[in-house]
Amino acid sequence: MKREVKIWVTAMVATVVFFAGSTLPVVQAAGSVSEKDNFYRSVNEKTLETKQIQPTEPAWSWFTEQSLNNTKMLKKELKTIAAKQGTYAKGTPEQKIADLYQCALDTERRNAVAGEHIHQVLAPIQAAATIQELTQSLCDTKKNYGTGAFVDYTADRMPNSLRYAARIVPAGTLLSKYELEKEPSPGAWQDYKAYIAGVLMEAGQTRAEADTGAAAILAMEQRWAPYMLTSEEKNDVAVVNRLYSRKEIESMMPHMNGKKILNSWGIGGEKKVFLADADYLRHIDMEYTDANIKVLKNYAVFRIMNGYAPYAGIKLRDMQRQYIQKRFGIQKSRSDGETANRMVQGLLPYEFGQIYMKDNCTPAMVKDIQTMIGQIRAIYRSRLEKNDWLSPRTKAGAIDKLDSLRVFVGGPATGDKPVIESMPDVIPESAGGDLLGNIIHNAVLTQRQLHELLGTDFDLNKWYAFQPQDVNAAYIPENNSITIPAGILKPPFYSPDATLGMNLGGIGVIIGHEISHAFDPNGSRYDKEGNMKNWWTKKDYTAFQQKAAQFGPYYSKYAVGSGLYENGALVTNEAIADCGGLSVVTEIAAGRESVLRDMYRNFAAIFAEKMTDQLLLQLVQNDPHPIGEARVNGALSATDGFYSAYDIRQGDGMYILPKDRVKLW
């Protein structure tokens, strides 16, 4: 539903404003922007004046603010658990939380032991004298420490069966394709090289060696960049789910010795494996020669140290933090205590999710949302039944898929653990544990869990998307489901005390948005059981594609910053979902002017956001969600009911000719 802004190394006329923690709206006086010309600005004018991006963050939105509220709430629970550290039975959630928190806070121990952990991991790589020795060292590193450098693998459900198969994942660069191809701002490449050089110096190189190595790494990544997937390709399930035979994968890695790598991973019996970006993998392999041994070793060292940096000694940690802050326009580092709090919550999401569920997900809340889902699904069903451009066969398939939609609200049941636990075993300091040691130990365990998935069956009825504390929502095509976590069931998205219009404009639109994803250009390729299967007639699918194609040009006209416009091709699926969700709740509220006006205002309010210029550029280039102003004004201008609710007429900024308004469902 919302963009995921992850900064990690490895995106109110009389107006309604919701303040975090409140249940009722605060009505403000009319602002200077007309709701008829720019509804987003009119509704959010006072909010955008008042709300500030915190110095430790790259952005502000109601999503991020409520996420922070949830994090603060769970921090209190963490502190209570940590106060009894040492009293819990091994393997309990409380033991893992308390002991991991102690490891994260103990900077003295981190400084003392992290360097030795890193040395043990890197020594064989640094000692490699030939490409063959480098490949062997990387195979051993994956087996012994759970980390890779040039190519890795994970597991995914097969497109046309329930079986999990391996997904080959070539190295992901720290900078995006677009940042490598065009410098995003003056000095950005120099900053990146300086960071790489700093890391290489921490690995034992001289300044001159590190500077030369950093320049070579950037140059190599820039040679790879033209062969990386575009953002549009990354969000196309037909591209993402490309399948190849094992022999085909091996043939793409002749220099890396693909056969040896796959054998070392234990991937032997699978006939087909996933690989989205074959050209990129081939071009990584083309660089993998004895002539490039020095830069390849440096690259492996940099990638592994970069991945360990958040958990390593404070010097390496802060080196990474300072680079990230500069890259995204963040003004200040979080305190060590807050960093440890967020880290532990992030590393133990299931454990904290179960804690969050106890006091933040009541049966009444779940029932209320399920009732709303039922109402919205009924509107979709009625629309499909009345549809005048689908054939009876396709219409029946669409209705069957809608009726089969799985619904998950709140969070997973107690004991319904994720298929891969992120930290299954935390070793306390009293038993010799430390932060980076635990990260490495659990990387091996999680890799083992992942490998054990291969060849087993995907469970259609399991909770997969997000944790209960997440402020988000999802449609998962692989099991034809929508997920509404408890974390988003707070103002301004939802409140039992809010008006019908406000709840429809908040969680109602979000529910409708997720259901619409079942019938967007990606979701339309899956059937009711989550198989990638064509259930359309050729004529119907052509008509569908023609209608969907109108959204790209429609959204590309929206300016989102100085010289920046929305990437309509990239945001098409999310735009279709926004317009679909808004259209459906409009039908529920039809004929009730006050409900409609409340609904449209709250829809505009929930997407208020501010961000640094650096993050804005990243999102426009890489994120499939429209930027807030384009998201709100684009969907409203395409919704007929909005025009009557606010008397929008030709000549108003929000007016779009009826023939030019985009519509799908």
ChimeraX attribute file (.defattr): number of C-alpha atoms within 10 A of each C-alpha:
attribute: neighborCount
match mode: 1-to-1
recipient: residues
	/A:1	18
	/A:2	17
	/A:3	14
	/A:4	13
	/A:5	14
	/A:6	8
	/A:7	15
	/A:8	11
	/A:9	15
	/A:10	12
	/A:11	18
	/A:12	28
	/A:13	18
	/A:14	14
	/A:15	23
	/A:16	24
	/A:17	22
	/A:18	21
	/A:19	16
	/A:20	14
	/A:21	12
	/A:22	12
	/A:23	16
	/A:24	17
	/A:25	18
	/A:26	13
	/A:27	13
	/A:28	15
	/A:29	11
	/A:30	16
	/A:31	17
	/A:32	11
	/A:33	17
	/A:34	17
	/A:35	21
	/A:36	19
	/A:37	16
	/A:38	17
	/A:39	26
	/A:40	29
	/A:41	23
	/A:42	24
	/A:43	29
	/A:44	26
	/A:45	21
	/A:46	19
	/A:47	22
	/A:48	16
	/A:49	8
	/A:50	8
	/A:51	14
	/A:52	14
	/A:53	16
	/A:54	12
	/A:55	14
	/A:56	14
	/A:57	19
	/A:58	24
	/A:59	23
	/A:60	18
	/A:61	21
	/A:62	21
	/A:63	23
	/A:64	17
	/A:65	16
	/A:66	24
	/A:67	18
	/A:68	15
	/A:69	16
	/A:70	18
	/A:71	20
	/A:72	15
	/A:73	13
	/A:74	20
	/A:75	18
	/A:76	12
	/A:77	14
	/A:78	20
	/A:79	15
	/A:80	13
	/A:81	20
	/A:82	20
	/A:83	10
	/A:84	12
	/A:85	19
	/A:86	15
	/A:87	12
	/A:88	15
	/A:89	10
	/A:90	14
	/A:91	13
	/A:92	13
	/A:93	20
	/A:94	22
	/A:95	23
	/A:96	26
	/A:97	24
	/A:98	24
	/A:99	24
	/A:100	32
	/A:101	25
	/A:102	19
	/A:103	25
	/A:104	23
	/A:105	17
	/A:106	16
	/A:107	17
	/A:108	11
	/A:109	17
	/A:110	20
	/A:111	15
	/A:112	12
	/A:113	17
	/A:114	21
	/A:115	16
	/A:116	12
	/A:117	15
	/A:118	20
	/A:119	14
	/A:120	12
	/A:121	22
	/A:122	21
	/A:123	13
	/A:124	17
	/A:125	22
	/A:126	17
	/A:127	12
	/A:128	18
	/A:129	14
	/A:130	15
	/A:131	20
	/A:132	15
	/A:133	14
	/A:134	23
	/A:135	21
	/A:136	20
	/A:137	20
	/A:138	25
	/A:139	22
	/A:140	20
	/A:141	19
	/A:142	21
	/A:143	17
	/A:144	14
	/A:145	21
	/A:146	20
	/A:147	22
	/A:148	19
	/A:149	20
	/A:150	20
	/A:151	19
	/A:152	19
	/A:153	20
	/A:154	16
	/A:155	19
	/A:156	20
	/A:157	25
	/A:158	24
	/A:159	21
	/A:160	14
	/A:161	13
	/A:162	20
	/A:163	17
	/A:164	23
	/A:165	25
	/A:166	23
	/A:167	22
	/A:168	22
	/A:169	17
	/A:170	22
	/A:171	15
	/A:172	16
	/A:173	18
	/A:174	15
	/A:175	16
	/A:176	17
	/A:177	22
	/A:178	18
	/A:179	18
	/A:180	21
	/A:181	15
	/A:182	11
	/A:183	12
	/A:184	15
	/A:185	10
	/A:186	8
	/A:187	10
	/A:188	16
	/A:189	18
	/A:190	14
	/A:191	15
	/A:192	20
	/A:193	21
	/A:194	17
	/A:195	22
	/A:196	29
	/A:197	26
	/A:198	21
	/A:199	25
	/A:200	23
	/A:201	16
	/A:202	16
	/A:203	20
	/A:204	11
	/A:205	16
	/A:206	14
	/A:207	13
	/A:208	11
	/A:209	13
	/A:210	24
	/A:211	20
	/A:212	14
	/A:213	24
	/A:214	26
	/A:215	18
	/A:216	19
	/A:217	20
	/A:218	20
	/A:219	13
	/A:220	17
	/A:221	20
	/A:222	19
	/A:223	15
	/A:224	22
	/A:225	21
	/A:226	16
	/A:227	17
	/A:228	22
	/A:229	18
	/A:230	17
	/A:231	19
	/A:232	18
	/A:233	15
	/A:234	17
	/A:235	18
	/A:236	16
	/A:237	18
	/A:238	14
	/A:239	15
	/A:240	16
	/A:241	19
	/A:242	16
	/A:243	20
	/A:244	17
	/A:245	14
	/A:246	19
	/A:247	12
	/A:248	14
	/A:249	22
	/A:250	18
	/A:251	14
	/A:252	20
	/A:253	20
	/A:254	14
	/A:255	19
	/A:256	23
	/A:257	18
	/A:258	21
	/A:259	17
	/A:260	14
	/A:261	21
	/A:262	18
	/A:263	11
	/A:264	16
	/A:265	16
	/A:266	10
	/A:267	18
	/A:268	11
	/A:269	9
	/A:270	13
	/A:271	12
	/A:272	18
	/A:273	23
	/A:274	26
	/A:275	21
	/A:276	24
	/A:277	20
	/A:278	21
	/A:279	15
	/A:280	19
	/A:281	23
	/A:282	20
	/A:283	18
	/A:284	23
	/A:285	20
	/A:286	15
	/A:287	18
	/A:288	22
	/A:289	15
	/A:290	14
	/A:291	11
	/A:292	14
	/A:293	17
	/A:294	16
	/A:295	19
	/A:296	24
	/A:297	20
	/A:298	23
	/A:299	23
	/A:300	19
	/A:301	22
	/A:302	25
	/A:303	23
	/A:304	17
	/A:305	24
	/A:306	21
	/A:307	15
	/A:308	22
	/A:309	24
	/A:310	22
	/A:311	23
	/A:312	29
	/A:313	21
	/A:314	17
	/A:315	13
	/A:316	21
	/A:317	16
	/A:318	15
	/A:319	17
	/A:320	22
	/A:321	21
	/A:322	15
	/A:323	17
	/A:324	18
	/A:325	18
	/A:326	15
	/A:327	19
	/A:328	20
	/A:329	19
	/A:330	23
	/A:331	15
	/A:332	14
	/A:333	15
	/A:334	14
	/A:335	10
	/A:336	13
	/A:337	12
	/A:338	14
	/A:339	14
	/A:340	20
	/A:341	23
	/A:342	18
	/A:343	17
	/A:344	23
	/A:345	20
	/A:346	13
	/A:347	16
	/A:348	19
	/A:349	21
	/A:350	26
	/A:351	19
	/A:352	24
	/A:353	24
	/A:354	21
	/A:355	17
	/A:356	23
	/A:357	21
	/A:358	9
	/A:359	8
	/A:360	16
	/A:361	19
	/A:362	13
	/A:363	8
	/A:364	10
	/A:365	18
	/A:366	19
	/A:367	12
	/A:368	13
	/A:369	19
	/A:370	17
	/A:371	12
	/A:372	18
	/A:373	20
	/A:374	13
	/A:375	16
	/A:376	23
	/A:377	20
	/A:378	15
	/A:379	18
	/A:380	22
	/A:381	18
	/A:382	12
	/A:383	14
	/A:384	19
	/A:385	15
	/A:386	11
	/A:387	13
	/A:388	10
	/A:389	13
	/A:390	20
	/A:391	13
	/A:392	13
	/A:393	12
	/A:394	20
	/A:395	22
	/A:396	16
	/A:397	15
	/A:398	23
	/A:399	18
	/A:400	14
	/A:401	20
	/A:402	23
	/A:403	13
	/A:404	15
	/A:405	20
	/A:406	19
	/A:407	16
	/A:408	20
	/A:409	21
	/A:410	24
	/A:411	27
	/A:412	22
	/A:413	11
	/A:414	10
	/A:415	8
	/A:416	12
	/A:417	15
	/A:418	15
	/A:419	15
	/A:420	15
	/A:421	18
	/A:422	19
	/A:423	20
	/A:424	17
	/A:425	20
	/A:426	25
	/A:427	21
	/A:428	22
	/A:429	17
	/A:430	9
	/A:431	7
	/A:432	9
	/A:433	18
	/A:434	27
	/A:435	29
	/A:436	23
	/A:437	23
	/A:438	20
	/A:439	22
	/A:440	19
	/A:441	20
	/A:442	21
	/A:443	21
	/A:444	17
	/A:445	20
	/A:446	19
	/A:447	20
	/A:448	14
	/A:449	16
	/A:450	19
	/A:451	19
	/A:452	13
	/A:453	20
	/A:454	20
	/A:455	17
	/A:456	12
	/A:457	14
	/A:458	19
	/A:459	14
	/A:460	15
	/A:461	12
	/A:462	17
	/A:463	21
	/A:464	19
	/A:465	21
	/A:466	20
	/A:467	27
	/A:468	28
	/A:469	30
	/A:470	24
	/A:471	25
	/A:472	23
	/A:473	24
	/A:474	22
	/A:475	24
	/A:476	19
	/A:477	24
	/A:478	23
	/A:479	24
	/A:480	25
	/A:481	28
	/A:482	26
	/A:483	25
	/A:484	30
	/A:485	26
	/A:486	25
	/A:487	26
	/A:488	24
	/A:489	28
	/A:490	19
	/A:491	25
	/A:492	30
	/A:493	26
	/A:494	22
	/A:495	19
	/A:496	15
	/A:497	12
	/A:498	16
	/A:499	17
	/A:500	19
	/A:501	25
	/A:502	28
	/A:503	27
	/A:504	32
	/A:505	30
	/A:506	30
	/A:507	27
	/A:508	28
	/A:509	28
	/A:510	27
	/A:511	29
	/A:512	27
	/A:513	27
	/A:514	24
	/A:515	28
	/A:516	27
	/A:517	28
	/A:518	26
	/A:519	23
	/A:520	22
	/A:521	19
	/A:522	16
	/A:523	21
	/A:524	21
	/A:525	19
	/A:526	24
	/A:527	25
	/A:528	24
	/A:529	20
	/A:530	23
	/A:531	19
	/A:532	22
	/A:533	14
	/A:534	13
	/A:535	18
	/A:536	21
	/A:537	14
	/A:538	11
	/A:539	12
	/A:540	16
	/A:541	17
	/A:542	12
	/A:543	13
	/A:544	20
	/A:545	13
	/A:546	12
	/A:547	14
	/A:548	19
	/A:549	16
	/A:550	19
	/A:551	24
	/A:552	20
	/A:553	15
	/A:554	19
	/A:555	25
	/A:556	21
	/A:557	14
	/A:558	20
	/A:559	15
	/A:560	19
	/A:561	13
	/A:562	7
	/A:563	6
	/A:564	14
	/A:565	17
	/A:566	25
	/A:567	26
	/A:568	25
	/A:569	19
	/A:570	26
	/A:571	25
	/A:572	26
	/A:573	25
	/A:574	23
	/A:575	30
	/A:576	26
	/A:577	27
	/A:578	26
	/A:579	27
	/A:580	28
	/A:581	27
	/A:582	29
	/A:583	26
	/A:584	27
	/A:585	26
	/A:586	25
	/A:587	13
	/A:588	17
	/A:589	18
	/A:590	13
	/A:591	12
	/A:592	12
	/A:593	15
	/A:594	13
	/A:595	22
	/A:596	27
	/A:597	20
	/A:598	20
	/A:599	27
	/A:600	28
	/A:601	27
	/A:602	29
	/A:603	29
	/A:604	26
	/A:605	32
	/A:606	22
	/A:607	20
	/A:608	24
	/A:609	21
	/A:610	18
	/A:611	19
	/A:612	15
	/A:613	15
	/A:614	16
	/A:615	20
	/A:616	21
	/A:617	19
	/A:618	17
	/A:619	20
	/A:620	23
	/A:621	20
	/A:622	21
	/A:623	22
	/A:624	24
	/A:625	25
	/A:626	28
	/A:627	25
	/A:628	19
	/A:629	21
	/A:630	21
	/A:631	23
	/A:632	26
	/A:633	22
	/A:634	26
	/A:635	26
	/A:636	26
	/A:637	23
	/A:638	24
	/A:639	22
	/A:640	15
	/A:641	22
	/A:642	21
	/A:643	17
	/A:644	13
	/A:645	18
	/A:646	15
	/A:647	11
	/A:648	19
	/A:649	14
	/A:650	10
	/A:651	10
	/A:652	14
	/A:653	16
	/A:654	22
	/A:655	19
	/A:656	21
	/A:657	10
	/A:658	11
	/A:659	6
	/A:660	11
	/A:661	18
	/A:662	25
	/A:663	16
	/A:664	18
	/A:665	19
